[in-house]
């Protein structure tokens, strides 16, 4: 499911990935997750590069 944000007149669109580490028996790693957002289109990529 894409994440869409409206910033002024621009509509930015992202897609995400989630990586989870560890096993259920290791409580310290079971709660570690990394969420990454990537530009879903050229308009969003260009807007991020100008920032």
N, C-alpha and C positions, 0 to 999 in steps of 0.2 A: 504494500500500500504506500503510495507516494506521500511525502510531506510537502504541502504547498503553503507558501507564505506570501502575503502581499506586503511589499515594501514600497510605499509611495504608489507610483504608477506601474511598477514592475511586479510580476508574479514569478516567484522563484520556486522551483520544483526540485525535490531531492528524493533519492531512494536510500535505504539504509541496509546495513548488514549487522548482525549481532554474532559475536564470538563468545562462547562460554567455555571456561577452563575448569578442569578438575573433575572429581567424581563425587557422588553423594556421600561417601565415607570421609572425605577430606573436607571438613567444614571451611577451612581457610580458602580453598580454591573453588568450592562449590558456589560461592557468592561472587566470584570475579567474572564480570562480563564487560566486553568492550563493544560500544555502539559506534559505528562510523556512518557519516552521511556523505553522499556523493552527489554531485550535480547530475540531474536527470536529463538536462537538455543544454543546448549551446548557449541559450540566453542566460541561464543560471550560471554556467561556467564563466561567461564573459563578465557578468555582474560581480562574481567573487574575485576574479582577477583584478578588477578595478579597485577593490577594497584593499 
